[in-house]
Amino acid sequence: MGLIYSIRRDGLTNLLIFSYGWCKMPKIRGYGLLTKAIGFSLVGLLLFVTMPGPAMAAGTPTHWVTVDSLRLRDGPGTSHEVLTSLFQDQEVTVLGKQEGWANVQAGDWEGWVSAEYLRAKVRKAVDAEFLRLRAFPELNAEILTQASYGSILSVLDEKDGWSRVLLHDQVGWMKSEYLTDPANIDPAGVPPTESTLIKFVTVDALNVRTGPGTDSDLLEILPGGTLVTVLEEKESWSRIELSGEEAWVYREYLSDTNADAVVAALGGEPQINQLPEDISTLLASSERLPSGSDKSSNSVVLKTAEKYLGVPYVWGGASPEEGFDCSGYVMYLFGELGVSLPHGAEAISQYGAPVEFPDLQPGDVIFFQNTYRYGVSHLGIWAGNNTFIHAPEPGADVSYEELAGFYLDHYWGARRILP
């Protein structure tokens, strides 16, 4: 029987060839009829085991149900008969999809559900210093946010080297080559970050339970927008601070707060320079920025920075031979000019003299905050004409960038290291 099963796994053709070959074996002392009988029996057995029958197990569950009750139907459409209902967080295996419907295996049941109420279960972690979440699978697409090393996310789809992912409450695209199994992440390398300690509830009502599972007792329900302190994360659950009680919530319904919300929740002030009053003030001041002709100025810092355009981004890199990360790039080019700087955006932000935004000159170092971690976390060289040069991200090269969108939102300040 083990031999029959192993051959059947390879398909109908292989077993038919096997049976035919057995029937044609030479007759050995009157056993020819017996061998033929066994051969034809195998063919009959094959036809029996390949006939349609009850649903069989379909392997490891790949998706979760996202609503309280999801109808499982016998076909892809609301006109088909309801077989049963699936419950929230139930695990299912997707066998196929058709026009917005998913053919799923749920225990002993097989049927069709609306695909919009399923969420992929494939979880990955960021295997780079940081990784940008973009609106489309292109390097020049709008940046939605950034995730630091070790950040956990759900992969929804893959396309041409990109992964469509769910990161907290945002869906976008990341380069697949920088995502890995969470088990491969070194806990010692995960950067500390204040922004992930305080999170907020992203659904209208979030169940708080006594343990990490839907079978645990319900303690209370938190309304949407509630700030919570996360003490521990365990698989799909987060342990939160709740009047000294052991309290757990489903982690996908919590999102990182922005820096302002973290500061407000902690009741303190950030230990960083103040942002301009608002983005409109910053945009208005752009009229006083250096003109495009300043790109050809005599700034020795800018000319040195331009020498390394095209050098690839490498996490921890600090030379043109090995590649640059953002601070390694700035450290190296100033080192070439005789100025010794540390390797780190926040550390470099302590050097030189502060420069107000309207007074920027080519060669000044500009800094960004709260990009992939709390505080000063990125930097570049001001080039004039509302642009700067930097080592942007994994998979990209040292290049010019416009101070707009994501970067304008996260602008922190500037320092003049060389007069």
Summary of the structure (lengths in Angstrom):
residues: 419
radius of gyration: 29.7
end to end distance: 84.0
largest distance: 104.4
contacts: 1227
relative contact order: 0.08
helix: 26%
strand: 35%
